Amino acid sequence: MARLRPFYHVNKAEWLLVESGRSSRVKQTEPLEEVRQWILRELITTYAFPKEWVGSRIVRGSQVPNPDDTGVAPCLLVRLAEGNPFLAVVVSTPGEIRNGEVRLRDLMIASSTIGLGMSTDGTEAGTRFLRHVFSSGKCEYVNDFDPFAPTGIAPGTQPLLGGRPANGATDRAMVPLTERIENLFFEVHSAIRDTDGLHPDEALDELCKIIYAKLYDEETAKTGTPFRLQRWVYGTTEELAASVRSLYRDANDYDLRVFRLKIPGYERSRGVFSSPIRLSSPCIARIIGLLDPYTLTASDADVKGRAFQKVLGPTFRAGLGQYFTPEPAVRFMVRVMSPETKDLILDPFCGSAHFLSQSLDHVRRHLDSAASKAYHEFAFGKLHGIEKSDRMVRVAMTDMRLHGDGHSNIRCTDALLDFSNYSDLEAESFDLVLTNPPFGSLLGGESISQLGVFELAAGKRSVPLEVLGLERSLQFVRPGGRVGIVLPDGILTNRKTKYVRDWLQSKARVRAIVSLPIETFSPFGANIKTSILFLRKWERGETKTAKYPVTLVRIDAVGYDASGRKREEDDLPVAADRLCEELRTKGW
């Protein structure tokens, strides 16, 4: 049963939002204006929206076109403080509810923030309440919408404001994440799945969007102004949800506006956050309630990284395993490669960009000051990734934002295309390539013809994807540059792939081969024996010889078993130390 009271006449002297110069011409019997004044009074009295909002946040909306061109419908909009509407009311002449409902649906679906609407002709039979289902882009009927009821905060406390609290006010600050509460993102991800019933990978999409909006909120809040992602600031669930959707859109617009001036083709290759938040309003309210006590910008990067990885691991095991390189293997490879601030780094098959975020962490831990100019230039300009899946680019950009930063250099494209397709990438540009190319797929001639030029594909009817991944990695790295790459053992041992090994010797010096146990990738659905190759591309003019020492390392334990359960045995840290020492003393 709706709270809306039956139609009643409002005294003309008490009419609100009458257009200037029009009041003398509006007759009390004008049907549309009568209905609008009634519903406007109901918004204030029955639904408790503040009367002071009238004229500023409760406004006459733009005319809503009638689909059959028979006129326009008066519209009322209830707006956020920032201006975007979250509730709409379309008024119809009695008996024309169908046209009014069609107009309302069109208005809501075209909006990125309006979550609730009402269409009414002043009669009970002619009144409909609609909810915008953002996940499907459609509308559905509901019985009513909630009245305005500000929750407020405890008396005597200071709201969460940008900058420092006002003088004399009780300091109420957001709390950084700690090891004790680093399950926060996992709890939010679970809430999304439970509330809206999304698949884990879909819930991960939405989590990335919410994190993106929260980081932007914390970074842009003005001193003395409340952060927008706080439950208590809003009087209805719909108002809160609309503010989150609006903030997310602002964050995306800001990102595109800033970086497309610096990076050619930025919007085309990085615009993966342009898709709207698909969560329901109750779901948004629930997860903001979980997030709003905590600050992400002031939290330790390692803690944020672990918190995000606690979501990624189970999600990838549920169906995205081909993109996941286990963290122990990532740490090992980064440790051996030992990136520095001078290095330009690329992962051409970056997935969640964990090689890049781990490289950022490694450099930060080995610097005297993370505030140095060299570190800033490294974080924002020298970490690059390519990923074909827009979903994984969202994950990668989020992970980089949490590690602070480098997200603007993750490209949503295919790393195997001809170089002419890349507006801001060139061959032989990078100092280091760290990657785990996808393997297990066999590319036929038709697929190969759509890609770039590869020596290892010449004359072949089909080529394993990982073979092209190896060649492309060496194409990207400069002469003298280094590559750390995960490959299936078949590339190193099978007779059919001898041509790959011969080609590799002509392009690079294989400095070390690290054999991994089969359980390395087993928890993520890849039961295949793999090894890590550490290579240095031959310098121009360097004498290429096939006779040189290659360090062989066998890893028997990686800290977990084939099911992913932790084990105390882990050979990777000791192996990394010994290999680093050898590379330091003998060189690459």
C-alpha positions as CSV (number, residue, x, y, z in Angstrom):
1,M,0.0,0.0,0.0
2,A,1.5,3.3,-1.1
3,R,1.9,6.1,1.4
4,L,0.5,8.6,-1.2
5,R,-2.7,10.2,-0.1
6,P,-5.7,10.5,-2.5
7,F,-5.7,13.6,-4.7
8,Y,-6.8,16.8,-3.1
9,H,-6.8,20.5,-4.2
10,V,-4.1,22.8,-3.1
11,N,-5.0,26.4,-2.5
12,K,-3.7,28.4,-5.4
13,A,-2.1,30.9,-3.0
14,E,0.1,28.0,-1.7
15,W,1.2,26.7,-5.1
16,L,4.9,26.2,-5.4
17,L,7.3,26.2,-8.4
18,V,5.0,28.2,-10.6
19,E,6.9,29.6,-13.5
20,S,7.7,33.3,-13.3
21,G,5.1,35.4,-15.1
22,R,2.8,32.4,-15.4
23,S,0.9,32.4,-12.1
24,S,-1.6,35.0,-13.2
25,R,-2.4,32.9,-16.3
26,V,-2.7,29.5,-14.5
27,K,-6.2,28.7,-13.6
28,Q,-7.0,26.7,-10.5
29,T,-8.9,24.2,-12.7
30,E,-5.9,23.5,-15.0
31,P,-5.7,19.7,-14.7
32,L,-2.0,19.2,-15.1
33,E,-1.0,22.0,-12.7
34,E,-3.5,20.8,-10.1
35,V,-2.0,17.3,-10.2
36,R,1.5,18.6,-10.0
37,Q,0.8,20.9,-7.0
38,W,-0.8,17.9,-5.2
39,I,2.2,15.6,-5.8
40,L,4.6,18.4,-4.9
41,R,2.8,18.9,-1.6
42,E,2.9,15.1,-1.1
43,L,6.6,15.0,-1.6
44,I,7.0,17.5,1.2
45,T,4.3,16.3,3.7
46,T,3.9,12.6,3.2
47,Y,7.4,11.7,1.8
48,A,9.1,14.3,4.1
49,F,11.5,15.9,1.6
50,P,12.7,19.2,3.1
51,K,10.5,22.1,2.0
52,E,13.7,24.2,1.6
53,W,14.6,22.0,-1.2
54,V,11.8,23.4,-3.4
55,G,13.3,25.5,-6.1
56,S,16.9,24.2,-5.6
57,R,16.8,20.4,-5.3
58,I,13.1,19.9,-6.1
59,V,12.6,21.5,-9.5
60,R,10.4,21.5,-12.6
61,G,12.2,19.2,-14.9
62,S,12.9,19.6,-18.6
63,Q,9.9,18.8,-20.7
64,V,9.5,15.1,-21.4
65,P,8.6,14.5,-25.0
66,N,5.5,12.5,-25.8
67,P,6.5,9.6,-28.1
68,D,3.5,10.2,-30.4
69,D,4.2,14.0,-30.6
70,T,1.0,14.9,-29.0
71,G,2.5,17.2,-26.4
72,V,4.8,17.2,-23.4
73,A,4.3,16.1,-19.8
74,P,5.1,18.2,-16.8
75,C,7.9,16.7,-14.8
76,L,9.3,17.1,-11.3
77,L,12.9,16.2,-10.4
78,V,14.4,15.6,-7.0
79,R,18.1,16.3,-7.3
80,L,21.4,15.6,-5.4
81,A,23.2,18.6,-3.9
82,E,25.6,18.3,-6.9
83,G,22.7,18.6,-9.3
84,N,22.0,15.2,-10.8
85,P,18.4,13.9,-10.3
86,F,17.7,10.7,-8.3
87,L,13.9,10.7,-8.4
88,A,11.4,11.8,-11.1
89,V,7.7,12.4,-11.2
90,V,5.8,12.7,-14.6
91,V,2.3,14.2,-14.4
92,S,-0.4,13.3,-16.8
93,T,-3.8,14.6,-17.6
94,P,-6.4,12.3,-15.9
95,G,-7.0,9.2,-18.1
96,E,-3.6,9.5,-19.9
97,I,-1.5,7.4,-17.5
98,R,-0.1,5.1,-20.3
99,N,1.6,7.9,-22.1
100,G,2.9,9.4,-18.9
101,E,4.4,6.0,-17.9
102,V,6.1,5.6,-21.3
103,R,7.6,9.1,-20.9
104,L,8.8,8.3,-17.3
105,R,10.4,5.0,-18.5
106,D,12.3,6.8,-21.3
107,L,13.4,9.5,-18.8
108,M,14.7,7.0,-16.3
109,I,16.4,4.7,-18.7
110,A,18.2,7.7,-20.3
111,S,19.5,8.8,-16.9
112,S,22.6,7.4,-15.2
113,T,21.3,8.5,-11.8
114,I,17.5,8.4,-11.6
115,G,16.6,5.2,-9.7
116,L,13.0,5.8,-8.8
117,G,10.1,7.4,-10.5
118,M,6.4,8.0,-10.3
119,S,3.8,8.5,-13.1
120,T,0.5,9.9,-12.0
121,D,-2.7,11.5,-13.3
122,G,-4.0,12.2,-9.8
123,T,-6.0,8.9,-9.5
124,E,-5.1,5.8,-7.6
125,A,-5.6,3.6,-10.7
126,G,-3.5,6.0,-12.7
127,T,-0.5,6.1,-10.4
128,R,2.6,3.9,-11.0
129,F,5.9,3.6,-9.1
130,L,8.9,2.5,-11.1
131,R,12.4,1.4,-10.2
132,H,15.3,1.7,-12.6
133,V,17.1,-1.7,-12.9
134,F,20.6,-0.5,-13.8
135,S,21.9,-4.1,-14.4
136,S,19.4,-4.6,-17.3
137,G,18.7,-1.0,-18.4
138,K,15.0,-1.6,-17.8
139,C,12.3,-0.5,-15.3
140,E,10.1,-2.5,-13.1
141,Y,7.0,-1.7,-10.9
142,V,7.4,-1.2,-7.2
143,N,4.7,-0.5,-4.6
144,D,6.1,2.8,-3.3
145,F,9.3,4.6,-2.5
146,D,10.8,5.3,0.9
147,P,10.2,8.7,2.6
148,F,13.1,11.0,3.3
149,A,14.6,10.2,6.7
150,P,18.2,11.6,7.4
151,T,20.0,9.2,9.6
152,G,22.3,11.8,11.2
153,I,25.4,11.1,13.3
154,A,26.0,10.9,17.0
155,P,25.7,14.3,18.7
156,G,29.0,16.0,19.4
157,T,30.9,14.1,16.8
158,Q,32.5,15.6,13.7
159,P,31.3,14.3,10.3
160,L,33.9,12.8,8.0
161,L,35.2,15.9,6.1
162,G,37.8,16.5,3.6
163,G,41.0,18.1,5.1
164,R,41.3,18.7,8.8
165,P,38.3,18.9,11.2
166,A,37.2,22.4,12.1
167,N,38.8,24.0,15.2
168,G,37.3,22.8,18.4
169,A,35.4,19.9,16.8
170,T,35.7,16.3,17.8
171,D,38.1,14.7,15.4
172,R,36.3,12.0,13.6
173,A,38.6,10.6,10.9
174,M,38.3,7.6,8.6
175,V,40.4,4.7,9.7
176,P,43.2,3.2,7.5
177,L,43.0,-0.5,6.7
178,T,45.2,-2.7,8.8
179,E,46.0,-6.4,8.8
180,R,43.1,-7.0,11.2
181,I,40.6,-5.5,8.7
182,E,42.2,-6.4,5.4
183,N,39.2,-8.7,4.6
184,L,37.2,-5.5,3.8
185,F,37.1,-5.9,0.0
186,F,36.3,-9.6,0.4
187,E,33.3,-8.6,2.6
188,V,32.2,-6.0,0.0
189,H,32.5,-8.5,-2.8
190,S,30.5,-11.0,-0.8
191,A,27.8,-8.4,-0.1
192,I,27.5,-7.7,-3.8
193,R,27.0,-11.3,-4.6
194,D,24.5,-11.9,-1.8
195,T,22.4,-8.8,-2.4
196,D,22.3,-8.7,-6.2
197,G,23.0,-12.3,-6.9
198,L,25.9,-11.6,-9.3
199,H,28.5,-14.1,-10.5
200,P,31.9,-13.6,-8.8
201,D,33.4,-12.1,-11.9
202,E,30.5,-9.7,-12.3
203,A,30.7,-8.7,-8.7
204,L,34.4,-8.1,-9.1
205,D,33.6,-5.6,-12.0
206,E,31.3,-3.7,-9.6
207,L,33.7,-3.7,-6.7
208,C,36.4,-2.2,-9.0
209,K,33.9,0.6,-9.9
210,I,33.1,1.3,-6.3
211,I,36.8,1.4,-5.3
212,Y,37.4,3.7,-8.2
213,A,34.7,6.1,-7.0
214,K,35.8,6.0,-3.4
215,L,39.4,6.8,-4.2
216,Y,38.2,9.8,-6.3
217,D,36.0,10.9,-3.4
218,E,38.9,10.9,-1.0
219,E,41.3,12.6,-3.3
220,T,39.0,15.4,-4.4
221,A,36.9,16.2,-1.2
222,K,37.4,19.9,-0.3
223,T,38.5,20.9,3.1
224,G,35.5,21.1,5.5
225,T,33.1,19.4,3.0
226,P,31.7,15.9,3.9
227,F,33.0,13.0,1.8
228,R,30.2,11.9,-0.5
229,L,30.5,8.2,0.2
230,Q,29.0,8.3,3.6
231,R,25.7,6.7,4.5
232,W,24.6,9.3,7.1
233,V,24.7,12.3,4.6
234,Y,21.7,11.1,2.7
235,G,18.0,10.9,3.5
236,T,17.1,8.0,1.3
237,T,18.8,4.9,-0.1
238,E,18.1,6.2,-3.6
239,E,19.8,9.5,-2.9
240,L,22.9,7.8,-1.7
241,A,23.0,5.4,-4.6
242,A,22.5,8.2,-7.1
243,S,25.4,10.1,-5.5
244,V,27.6,7.1,-5.8
245,R,26.7,6.6,-9.5
246,S,27.2,10.4,-10.1
247,L,30.6,10.3,-8.3
248,Y,31.7,7.3,-10.3
249,R,30.8,9.1,-13.5
250,D,32.7,12.2,-12.4
251,A,35.8,10.0,-11.6
252,N,35.7,8.5,-15.0
253,D,35.2,11.9,-16.8
254,Y,38.1,13.4,-14.8
255,D,40.4,10.5,-15.6
256,L,39.6,10.7,-19.3
257,R,39.9,14.5,-19.3
258,V,43.3,14.5,-17.7
259,F,45.0,11.6,-19.4
260,R,43.7,11.9,-23.0
261,L,45.7,15.2,-23.1
262,K,48.8,13.3,-22.3
263,I,48.3,9.9,-24.0
264,P,47.2,9.5,-27.6
265,G,44.1,7.4,-28.0
266,Y,43.6,7.2,-24.2
267,E,39.8,7.1,-24.3
268,R,39.8,4.3,-26.9
269,S,42.3,2.0,-25.1
270,R,41.6,2.8,-21.5
271,G,37.9,3.7,-21.3
272,V,36.9,0.5,-19.5
273,F,35.3,2.4,-16.7
274,S,32.8,4.1,-19.0
275,S,30.2,1.3,-18.3
276,P,27.8,2.4,-15.5
277,I,27.5,0.9,-12.1
278,R,25.0,-1.9,-12.4
279,L,24.3,-2.5,-8.7
280,S,20.9,-2.0,-7.2
281,S,20.4,0.9,-4.8
282,P,20.0,-1.3,-1.7
283,C,23.2,-3.1,-2.6
284,I,25.1,0.2,-3.0
285,A,23.8,1.4,0.3
286,R,24.9,-1.8,2.0
287,I,28.4,-1.8,0.7
288,I,28.9,2.0,1.3
289,G,28.0,1.2,4.9
290,L,30.9,-1.3,5.0
291,L,33.4,1.1,3.3
292,D,32.7,4.5,4.6
293,P,34.5,4.3,8.0
294,Y,37.8,3.5,6.2
295,T,40.2,5.6,4.1
296,L,41.9,3.9,1.2
297,T,44.3,6.8,0.3
298,A,45.8,6.8,3.7
299,S,46.1,3.0,4.0
300,D,49.4,1.2,3.5
301,A,49.8,0.0,-0.1
302,D,50.8,-3.5,0.9
303,V,47.7,-3.9,3.1
304,K,45.5,-2.6,0.3
305,G,47.2,-5.0,-2.2
306,R,46.7,-8.0,0.1
307,A,43.0,-7.0,0.7
308,F,42.4,-6.9,-3.1
309,Q,44.2,-10.1,-3.7
310,K,41.9,-11.8,-1.2
311,V,39.1,-11.1,-3.7
312,L,41.1,-11.9,-6.8
313,G,42.3,-15.4,-5.8
314,P,38.8,-17.0,-5.2
315,T,37.3,-15.1,-8.1
316,F,39.9,-16.3,-10.5
317,R,39.6,-19.9,-9.2
318,A,35.9,-19.6,-10.0
319,G,36.5,-19.0,-13.7
320,L,39.2,-16.5,-14.5
321,G,42.3,-18.7,-13.8
322,Q,43.9,-18.1,-17.2
323,Y,44.8,-14.5,-16.1
324,F,46.2,-15.3,-12.8
325,T,49.9,-15.7,-11.9
326,P,50.3,-16.9,-8.3
327,E,51.7,-14.2,-6.0
328,P,54.7,-16.3,-4.9
329,A,55.8,-16.7,-8.5
330,V,55.3,-12.9,-9.1
331,R,57.3,-11.9,-6.1
332,F,60.1,-14.3,-7.2
333,M,60.3,-13.0,-10.7
334,V,60.2,-9.3,-9.6
335,R,62.9,-10.0,-7.0
336,V,65.2,-11.6,-9.6
337,M,64.6,-8.8,-12.1
338,S,65.1,-6.2,-9.4
339,P,63.5,-3.2,-11.2
340,E,64.8,0.3,-10.5
341,T,63.3,3.8,-11.0
342,K,65.2,4.2,-14.3
343,D,63.5,1.1,-15.8
344,L,60.7,1.3,-18.3
345,I,58.6,-1.9,-17.6
346,L,56.0,-3.7,-19.7
347,D,53.7,-6.7,-19.1
348,P,52.1,-7.3,-22.6
349,F,49.7,-9.9,-21.2
350,C,49.1,-8.2,-17.8
351,G,45.9,-9.7,-16.6
352,S,45.4,-8.2,-13.1
353,A,48.8,-6.3,-13.5
354,H,50.3,-8.0,-10.5
355,F,53.7,-7.9,-12.0
356,L,53.4,-4.2,-12.3
357,S,52.0,-3.5,-8.9
358,Q,54.7,-5.8,-7.3
359,S,57.4,-3.9,-9.3
360,L,56.0,-0.7,-7.8
361,D,56.1,-2.2,-4.3
362,H,59.7,-3.5,-4.9
363,V,61.0,-0.1,-6.0
364,R,59.2,1.7,-3.1
365,R,60.7,-0.7,-0.5
366,H,64.2,0.0,-1.9
367,L,64.0,3.8,-1.9
368,D,65.0,6.1,0.9
369,S,61.9,8.2,0.1
370,A,58.8,7.3,-1.9
371,A,58.1,11.0,-2.2
372,S,61.1,11.5,-4.5
373,K,60.7,12.8,-8.0
374,A,62.3,9.6,-9.4
375,Y,59.7,7.5,-7.6
376,H,56.8,9.7,-8.8
377,E,58.0,9.5,-12.4
378,F,58.4,5.7,-12.1
379,A,55.0,5.2,-10.5
380,F,53.1,7.3,-13.1
381,G,55.1,6.9,-16.2
382,K,57.2,3.8,-16.3
383,L,54.8,0.9,-15.6
384,H,52.9,-0.3,-18.6
385,G,50.5,-3.1,-19.3
386,I,48.4,-4.5,-22.2
387,E,45.4,-6.7,-21.7
388,K,42.7,-7.9,-24.1
389,S,39.9,-8.3,-21.7
390,D,38.1,-5.1,-20.6
391,R,37.1,-6.8,-17.3
392,M,40.7,-7.6,-16.5
393,V,41.8,-4.0,-17.5
394,R,39.3,-2.8,-14.8
395,V,40.9,-5.1,-12.3
396,A,44.4,-4.1,-13.4
397,M,43.7,-0.4,-13.2
398,T,42.1,-0.8,-9.8
399,D,45.1,-2.8,-8.4
400,M,47.5,-0.1,-9.7
401,R,45.3,2.7,-8.2
402,L,45.5,0.9,-4.8
403,H,49.2,0.6,-5.1
404,G,49.4,4.2,-6.2
405,D,49.7,4.4,-9.3
406,G,50.3,3.7,-13.0
407,H,46.7,2.8,-13.8
408,S,46.7,5.2,-16.8
409,N,49.2,3.1,-18.6
410,I,47.1,-0.1,-18.8
411,R,45.8,-0.5,-22.3
412,C,42.7,-2.5,-23.4
413,T,43.9,-4.0,-26.6
414,D,45.6,-7.1,-28.1
415,A,49.3,-7.3,-27.5
416,L,49.9,-9.3,-30.7
417,L,48.6,-6.8,-33.3
418,D,50.8,-5.1,-35.8
419,F,52.7,-2.2,-34.2
420,S,50.9,0.3,-36.4
421,N,47.8,-0.3,-34.3
422,Y,49.4,1.2,-31.2
423,S,49.3,5.0,-30.9
424,D,51.6,5.1,-27.9
425,L,53.7,1.9,-28.1
426,E,56.8,1.2,-30.1
427,A,59.0,-1.8,-30.6
428,E,62.3,-2.1,-28.7
429,S,61.1,0.6,-26.2
430,F,61.2,-1.2,-22.8
431,D,64.0,-2.0,-20.4
432,L,62.2,-4.9,-18.7
433,V,59.4,-7.2,-19.7
434,L,57.8,-9.3,-17.0
435,T,54.9,-11.5,-18.2
436,N,53.0,-14.8,-18.2
437,P,51.5,-15.1,-21.7
438,P,48.4,-17.2,-22.1
439,F,49.2,-20.7,-23.2
440,G,47.3,-23.8,-24.3
441,S,45.7,-22.2,-27.4
442,L,46.8,-23.1,-31.0
443,L,46.4,-20.2,-33.5
444,G,45.5,-21.2,-37.1
445,G,46.5,-19.4,-40.2
446,E,43.4,-17.2,-40.4
447,S,44.0,-16.0,-36.8
448,I,47.7,-15.4,-37.4
449,S,46.9,-13.3,-40.5
450,Q,45.1,-10.8,-38.3
451,L,48.1,-10.2,-36.1
452,G,51.5,-8.6,-36.5
453,V,54.6,-9.9,-38.2
454,F,56.2,-12.9,-36.4
455,E,59.3,-14.8,-37.5
456,L,58.1,-17.8,-35.5
457,A,54.8,-18.0,-37.5
458,A,56.4,-17.8,-41.0
459,G,55.5,-20.9,-43.0
460,K,53.5,-22.4,-40.1
461,R,49.9,-23.5,-40.4
462,S,49.4,-23.1,-36.7
463,V,51.5,-21.7,-33.8
464,P,51.0,-22.0,-30.0
465,L,49.9,-18.7,-28.5
466,E,52.7,-18.7,-26.0
467,V,55.3,-18.9,-28.8
468,L,54.0,-15.6,-30.3
469,G,53.9,-14.2,-26.7
470,L,57.6,-15.0,-26.3
471,E,58.5,-13.4,-29.6
472,R,56.3,-10.3,-29.0
473,S,58.0,-9.9,-25.5
474,L,61.4,-9.8,-27.2
475,Q,60.1,-7.4,-29.9
476,F,59.0,-5.0,-27.1
477,V,62.3,-5.0,-25.2
478,R,65.2,-2.9,-26.3
479,P,68.6,-4.3,-27.2
480,G,70.3,-5.2,-23.9
481,G,66.9,-5.2,-22.2
482,R,65.7,-8.1,-20.0
483,V,62.8,-10.5,-20.0
484,G,61.3,-12.6,-17.3
485,I,58.6,-14.9,-18.8
486,V,56.6,-18.0,-17.7
487,L,56.4,-20.7,-20.4
488,P,55.1,-24.3,-20.5
489,D,57.9,-26.8,-20.4
490,G,57.0,-28.1,-23.9
491,I,58.6,-25.0,-25.4
492,L,61.9,-26.1,-23.8
493,T,61.8,-29.8,-24.3
494,N,59.6,-30.9,-27.2
495,R,61.3,-31.8,-30.5
496,K,58.5,-29.9,-32.4
497,T,59.5,-26.7,-30.7
498,K,63.3,-26.9,-31.4
499,Y,62.8,-24.1,-34.0
500,V,61.6,-21.8,-31.1
501,R,64.7,-22.6,-29.1
502,D,67.0,-22.0,-32.0
503,W,65.3,-18.7,-32.8
504,L,65.5,-17.7,-29.1
505,Q,69.3,-18.3,-29.0
506,S,69.7,-15.9,-32.0
507,K,67.7,-13.2,-30.2
508,A,68.7,-13.4,-26.6
509,R,71.0,-14.9,-24.0
510,V,69.1,-17.2,-21.7
511,R,70.5,-16.3,-18.3
512,A,68.5,-18.7,-16.1
513,I,65.8,-21.4,-16.3
514,V,63.7,-22.0,-13.2
515,S,61.7,-25.2,-13.2
516,L,58.4,-24.9,-11.3
517,P,56.5,-27.7,-9.7
518,I,53.2,-28.7,-11.4
519,E,51.1,-27.5,-8.5
520,T,52.2,-23.9,-9.2
521,F,49.2,-23.3,-11.4
522,S,47.0,-26.2,-10.3
523,P,44.9,-24.2,-7.8
524,F,43.9,-22.0,-10.7
525,G,42.9,-24.7,-13.2
526,A,46.1,-25.0,-15.2
527,N,47.6,-28.5,-14.7
528,I,50.7,-28.0,-16.7
529,K,54.4,-28.1,-16.0
530,T,56.0,-24.6,-16.4
531,S,59.3,-22.9,-16.1
532,I,60.5,-19.3,-15.8
533,L,63.0,-18.0,-18.3
534,F,65.2,-15.0,-17.6
535,L,66.6,-13.6,-20.8
536,R,68.8,-10.7,-21.9
537,K,68.3,-9.5,-25.5
538,W,71.5,-9.3,-27.5
539,E,73.0,-5.8,-27.9
540,R,73.4,-4.5,-31.4
541,G,76.8,-5.6,-32.6
542,E,77.3,-8.0,-29.7
543,T,78.9,-11.4,-30.6
544,K,76.2,-14.0,-30.4
545,T,77.4,-17.3,-29.1
546,A,75.6,-20.5,-28.4
547,K,78.1,-21.5,-25.8
548,Y,77.7,-19.8,-22.4
549,P,76.6,-20.9,-18.9
550,V,72.9,-21.0,-18.1
551,T,71.8,-21.2,-14.5
552,L,69.3,-24.0,-13.8
553,V,67.1,-23.9,-10.8
554,R,64.6,-26.5,-9.6
555,I,61.8,-25.4,-7.3
556,D,60.1,-28.3,-5.4
557,A,57.8,-26.3,-3.2
558,V,56.0,-22.9,-3.7
559,G,54.3,-22.5,-0.3
560,Y,51.0,-24.3,-1.2
561,D,49.8,-27.6,-2.5
562,A,47.8,-28.5,-5.7
563,S,44.5,-27.5,-4.0
564,G,45.9,-24.1,-2.9
565,R,46.2,-24.9,0.8
566,K,49.2,-23.3,2.5
567,R,52.4,-25.3,3.1
568,E,55.4,-24.3,5.2
569,E,57.8,-25.5,2.5
570,D,58.7,-22.7,0.0
571,D,61.9,-22.8,-2.1
572,L,61.2,-19.5,-3.9
573,P,62.6,-17.0,-1.4
574,V,66.0,-18.8,-1.0
575,A,66.2,-19.4,-4.7
576,A,65.6,-15.7,-5.4
577,D,68.3,-14.6,-3.1
578,R,70.9,-17.0,-4.6
579,L,69.9,-16.2,-8.2
580,C,70.1,-12.4,-7.4
581,E,73.6,-12.9,-5.9
582,E,74.8,-14.8,-9.0
583,L,73.4,-12.2,-11.4
584,R,74.9,-9.4,-9.3
585,T,78.4,-11.0,-9.4
586,K,78.4,-12.5,-12.9
587,G,76.0,-10.1,-14.6
588,W,73.3,-10.7,-17.2
